């Protein structure tokens, strides 16, 4: 089993910044893809950003240029730096680990952290 714990969510004003952290219970070097998703009230969960073991990052169009995903392999954490926050960024943010084994793909989710951006 892989445990993921998110932290860093908070209330922030429009234009502010937050740094989200996701701590994994295993070495993230063994995780093929780690990513951040978010889910706002009344909406489906959507991909915000992801990063592979090779360091290749992918971002949703809505956050490109504002958010940066990175890995801290020493601490087994994936980080999401969020700048120039907008009210539309308000959501619960979830960390996801995609792990491939000989038996196929397994996805693991954290419990989420609330980000609220006030106008």
DOMISE-172579 format. One record per residue (C-alpha): y, x, z; residue in three letters. Coordinates in Angstrom, 3 decimals. Layout:
! DOMISE-172579
<koldo <Y, X, Z>, ALA>
...
***
This chain:
! DOMISE-172579
<koldo <0.000, 0.000, 0.000>, UNK>
<koldo <3.555, 1.049, -0.711>, UNK>
<koldo <6.312, -0.039, 1.643>, UNK>
<koldo <9.908, -0.177, 0.470>, UNK>
<koldo <12.874, -0.657, 2.775>, UNK>
<koldo <16.357, -1.297, 1.427>, UNK>
<koldo <19.585, -0.686, 3.257>, UNK>
<koldo <23.292, -0.410, 2.588>, UNK>
<koldo <24.187, -3.959, 1.670>, UNK>
<koldo <27.459, -5.202, 3.067>, UNK>
<koldo <30.558, -7.268, 2.495>, UNK>
<koldo <33.079, -5.483, 0.306>, UNK>
<koldo <36.242, -6.414, -1.528>, UNK>
<koldo <36.586, -6.529, -5.282>, UNK>
<koldo <36.938, -3.003, -6.617>, UNK>
<koldo <35.179, -1.464, -3.668>, UNK>
<koldo <32.020, 0.601, -3.534>, UNK>
<koldo <28.648, 0.465, -1.842>, UNK>
<koldo <25.674, 2.781, -1.756>, UNK>
<koldo <22.252, 1.180, -1.519>, UNK>
<koldo <19.206, 3.101, -0.382>, UNK>
<koldo <15.526, 2.381, -0.811>, UNK>
<koldo <13.091, 4.332, 1.321>, UNK>
<koldo <9.508, 4.525, 0.114>, UNK>
<koldo <6.450, 5.116, 2.252>, UNK>
<koldo <4.926, 7.450, -0.318>, UNK>
<koldo <6.217, 10.288, -2.418>, UNK>
<koldo <8.340, 8.830, -5.167>, UNK>
<koldo <7.008, 11.521, -7.450>, UNK>
<koldo <3.853, 9.400, -7.632>, UNK>
<koldo <5.801, 6.293, -8.674>, UNK>
<koldo <6.213, 5.921, -12.404>, UNK>
<koldo <9.341, 3.790, -12.274>, UNK>
<koldo <11.633, 2.827, -9.435>, UNK>
<koldo <14.295, 0.251, -9.902>, UNK>
<koldo <16.833, -2.062, -8.422>, UNK>
<koldo <16.851, -5.772, -9.118>, UNK>
<koldo <19.155, -8.476, -7.886>, UNK>
<koldo <19.022, -12.200, -7.460>, UNK>
<koldo <22.058, -14.385, -7.017>, UNK>
<koldo <21.867, -17.972, -5.762>, UNK>
<koldo <20.657, -20.277, -8.497>, UNK>
<koldo <19.743, -17.427, -10.808>, UNK>
<koldo <16.602, -15.548, -11.699>, UNK>
<koldo <15.969, -12.051, -10.490>, UNK>
<koldo <17.256, -9.508, -12.971>, UNK>
<koldo <16.957, -5.795, -13.518>, UNK>
<koldo <20.011, -3.824, -12.464>, UNK>
<koldo <18.846, -0.259, -13.011>, UNK>
<koldo <15.672, 1.778, -13.130>, UNK>
<koldo <14.712, 5.419, -13.160>, UNK>
<koldo <11.503, 7.139, -14.198>, UNK>
<koldo <9.765, 10.174, -12.767>, UNK>
<koldo <11.296, 12.108, -15.619>, UNK>
<koldo <14.781, 11.078, -14.568>, UNK>
<koldo <15.450, 8.684, -17.421>, UNK>
<koldo <17.745, 5.893, -16.265>, UNK>
<koldo <18.195, 2.413, -17.651>, UNK>
<koldo <20.962, -0.031, -16.784>, UNK>
<koldo <21.760, -3.644, -17.339>, UNK>
<koldo <24.725, -4.077, -19.650>, UNK>
<koldo <26.673, -5.776, -16.890>, UNK>
<koldo <26.648, -2.669, -14.680>, UNK>
<koldo <26.854, 0.178, -17.172>, UNK>
<koldo <29.644, 2.548, -16.285>, UNK>
<koldo <29.911, 1.156, -12.762>, UNK>
<koldo <26.499, 1.713, -11.163>, UNK>
<koldo <24.466, 4.891, -10.948>, UNK>
<koldo <20.818, 5.110, -9.972>, UNK>
<koldo <19.419, 8.357, -8.633>, UNK>
<koldo <16.474, 9.769, -6.739>, UNK>
<koldo <16.253, 11.872, -3.630>, UNK>
<koldo <12.751, 13.266, -3.852>, UNK>
<koldo <13.024, 15.168, -0.593>, UNK>
<koldo <13.671, 11.953, 1.320>, UNK>
<koldo <11.508, 9.757, -0.908>, UNK>
<koldo <14.434, 7.503, -1.642>, UNK>
<koldo <16.058, 5.903, -4.622>, UNK>
<koldo <19.771, 5.273, -4.449>, UNK>
<koldo <22.144, 2.932, -6.188>, UNK>
<koldo <25.792, 3.867, -6.155>, UNK>
<koldo <27.866, 0.810, -6.971>, UNK>
<koldo <31.516, 1.238, -7.870>, UNK>
<koldo <34.196, -1.142, -9.081>, UNK>
<koldo <32.336, -4.049, -7.584>, UNK>
<koldo <33.020, -7.553, -8.805>, UNK>
<koldo <32.323, -10.947, -7.232>, UNK>
<koldo <29.637, -11.485, -9.863>, UNK>
<koldo <27.734, -8.577, -8.325>, UNK>
<koldo <27.111, -10.690, -5.240>, UNK>
<koldo <23.362, -11.012, -4.793>, UNK>
<koldo <20.379, -9.888, -2.815>, UNK>
<koldo <19.360, -6.503, -4.135>, UNK>
<koldo <15.683, -5.585, -4.194>, UNK>
<koldo <13.984, -2.260, -4.633>, UNK>
<koldo <10.895, -2.170, -6.842>, UNK>
<koldo <8.265, 0.483, -7.344>, UNK>
<koldo <5.992, 0.431, -10.361>, UNK>
<koldo <2.832, 2.391, -9.706>, UNK>
<koldo <0.206, 3.068, -12.319>, UNK>
<koldo <-3.368, 3.824, -11.327>, UNK>
<koldo <-6.657, 4.015, -13.150>, UNK>
<koldo <-6.979, 0.274, -12.517>, UNK>
<koldo <-3.641, -0.704, -13.959>, UNK>
<koldo <-0.109, -1.389, -12.807>, UNK>
<koldo <0.924, -2.447, -9.336>, UNK>
<koldo <4.423, -3.577, -8.427>, UNK>
<koldo <5.799, -3.275, -4.919>, UNK>
<koldo <8.944, -4.933, -3.617>, UNK>
<koldo <11.224, -4.452, -0.668>, UNK>
<koldo <12.642, -7.333, 1.327>, UNK>
<koldo <16.133, -7.026, -0.098>, UNK>
<koldo <19.611, -6.281, 1.138>, UNK>
<koldo <22.586, -8.584, 0.764>, UNK>
<koldo <25.622, -7.469, -1.199>, UNK>
<koldo <28.656, -9.719, -1.047>, UNK>
<koldo <31.812, -8.972, -3.013>, UNK>
<koldo <34.843, -10.987, -2.023>, UNK>
<koldo <37.708, -11.801, -4.341>, UNK>
***
